[in-house]
Amino acid sequence: MPIFFDAGLLGFANGLRAPVLDGFFSLLTWLGSLWVLLPLSELLILCWRGRDRWGAWYVTASLLLASLMTYFLKHVIDRARPDLFPRLVELPADAAFPSAHSAQAAAFALALIIVLPASWRWRMAGVSAVLVLAVGFSRIYLQVHWPTDVLAGYATGVVAALTALFLKRRLCEA
C-alpha cells in the first residue's frame, strides 16, 4: 500500500520523461547494483594502501550486509511494485520494499566515506550524497520502486554500514 506522497512522486517522475533522461536513468541506476558495487569494493581491497587493510574489507562487508538485510526485508514484507505508470526497464522479480539499489548505494558510500582519509571525506561526502540520491531517484523515475521503498533502502544501507562498523571495531579490538 503506497503512502500518500508515493503516487505523487511517481507521477512527477513520469511527467519528466524524455528519451535522454530515460537513457540517463537507465544507466545511472546501475550505480546501485551489486553487479557494479561488489567488484568496486573488491578492487578497493586489492588496491588498498596503508595500515588499515580492514577498511577496504569494511566497505565490502557493509555492501553485503545491506544486500542481505534488503533481501530479508523484501521476503518478509513482500510489497508489490508500483504499477501506476509504464515502466522503463524490465521489472525485477523480487518484492519492492526496500529498494536494494538504494540500500547498496547508501551502504557503499557511507562505508567509503568512513574509511577515507579525513582530507578526502568532505569532498567525497558531497559527491557520494549526490550519487546516492540520484540512484534512488532513478528507481522512482524508472517506475520500479515506490519513493518510500527508496527511503527505506537508504535507511537500510545506513544501518548496514553502521552495523558493519560496529562489528569491525569489535573484531579489531579483540
C-alpha positions in Angstrom: 0.0 0.0 0.0 1.6 3.3 -1.1 2.0 6.2 1.4 0.2 9.4 0.5 3.2 11.0 -1.4 4.3 7.9 -3.2 1.8 8.3 -6.1 2.5 12.0 -6.4 6.3 11.5 -6.7 5.8 8.7 -9.2 3.5 10.9 -11.2 6.1 13.7 -11.1 8.8 11.4 -12.3 6.6 10.1 -15.1 6.0 13.7 -16.2 9.7 14.3 -16.6 10.1 11.5 -19.2 12.2 12.3 -22.2 14.4 10.0 -24.3 17.7 11.5 -23.0 16.5 11.1 -19.3 15.2 7.6 -20.0 18.7 6.5 -21.1 20.5 8.5 -18.4 18.5 7.0 -15.5 18.6 3.5 -17.1 22.4 3.7 -16.9 22.6 5.6 -13.6 20.6 3.0 -11.8 23.4 0.5 -12.2 25.5 2.5 -9.7 23.4 0.9 -7.0 23.7 -2.6 -8.4 25.6 -5.3 -6.6 27.0 -6.2 -10.1 28.8 -2.9 -10.1 29.4 -2.1 -6.4 30.8 -5.5 -5.4 33.6 -5.5 -8.0 34.4 -1.9 -7.0 34.6 -2.9 -3.3 36.9 -5.9 -4.2 39.1 -3.5 -6.3 39.4 -1.4 -3.1 40.7 -4.5 -1.3 43.2 -5.2 -3.9 44.4 -1.6 -4.2 44.2 -0.6 -0.5 47.4 1.1 0.8 48.2 1.7 4.4 48.0 0.0 7.7 44.2 -0.4 8.0 43.5 -3.1 5.4 40.3 -3.8 7.3 38.9 -0.5 5.9 38.6 -2.0 2.4 37.0 -5.2 3.8 34.7 -3.0 5.8 33.3 -1.4 2.6 32.6 -4.9 1.2 31.1 -6.1 4.4 28.8 -3.0 4.6 27.7 -3.6 1.0 27.0 -7.3 1.5 25.2 -6.7 4.8 23.0 -4.1 3.1 22.2 -6.6 0.4 21.3 -9.4 2.9 19.2 -7.1 5.1 17.3 -5.8 2.0 16.5 -9.3 0.7 15.4 -10.4 4.1 13.1 -7.4 4.4 11.8 -7.9 0.8 10.9 -11.5 1.7 9.2 -10.6 5.0 7.3 -7.6 3.8 6.6 -8.7 0.2 5.4 -5.3 -1.1 4.2 -5.1 -4.7 6.0 -2.9 -7.1 4.2 0.2 -8.4 2.0 -0.1 -11.5 0.7 3.4 -11.8 2.7 4.3 -14.9 4.5 2.3 -17.6 8.0 1.1 -16.5 11.1 1.9 -18.5 13.0 -1.2 -17.6 12.2 -4.8 -17.0 10.6 -5.3 -13.6 12.8 -7.0 -11.1 11.4 -10.4 -9.9 11.7 -9.6 -6.2 9.5 -7.5 -3.9 9.7 -3.8 -3.8 10.4 -2.9 -0.2 13.1 -1.8 0.5 15.0 -0.7 -2.6 18.2 -2.8 -2.8 19.8 -0.4 -5.2 19.3 2.5 -2.8 20.4 0.4 0.2 23.5 -0.8 -1.5 24.5 2.6 -2.8 24.0 4.2 0.6 25.9 1.5 2.4 28.8 1.6 0.0 29.0 5.4 0.0 28.8 5.7 3.8 31.4 3.0 4.4 33.7 4.5 1.8 33.4 7.9 3.4 34.1 6.5 6.9 37.4 4.8 5.8 38.7 7.6 3.6 41.4 9.8 5.0 40.0 12.9 6.7 41.3 15.2 3.9 39.1 13.4 1.4 36.0 12.8 3.5 34.2 16.1 2.9 34.9 16.3 -0.8 33.7 12.7 -1.3 30.7 13.1 1.0 29.1 15.6 -1.3 29.8 13.6 -4.4 28.6 10.4 -2.8 25.4 12.0 -1.5 24.5 13.3 -5.0 25.2 9.9 -6.5 23.2 8.0 -3.8 20.2 10.4 -4.2 20.4 10.1 -8.0 20.4 6.2 -7.8 17.3 6.4 -5.6 15.6 8.8 -7.9 16.5 6.6 -10.9 14.5 3.8 -9.3 11.5 6.1 -9.0 12.0 7.5 -12.5 12.1 4.0 -14.0 8.9 3.3 -12.1 10.2 0.2 -10.4 10.0 1.4 -6.8 7.7 3.5 -4.6 9.5 6.5 -3.1 9.1 5.0 0.4 10.9 1.9 -0.9 13.8 4.2 -1.7 13.8 5.9 1.6 13.7 2.6 3.4 16.6 1.5 1.2 18.6 4.5 2.3 17.9 3.7 6.0 18.7 0.0 5.5 22.1 1.0 3.9 23.0 3.3 6.7 22.1 0.7 9.3 24.1 -1.9 7.5 27.2 0.4 7.2 27.0 1.4 10.9 26.4 -2.3 12.0 29.4 -3.4 10.0 31.5 -0.5 11.5 30.5 -1.7 15.0 31.4 -5.3 14.2 34.7 -4.1 12.6 35.7 -2.2 15.7 34.8 -5.1 18.0 36.8 -7.5 15.9 39.8 -5.2 15.6 39.8 -4.7 19.4 39.8 -8.4 20.1 
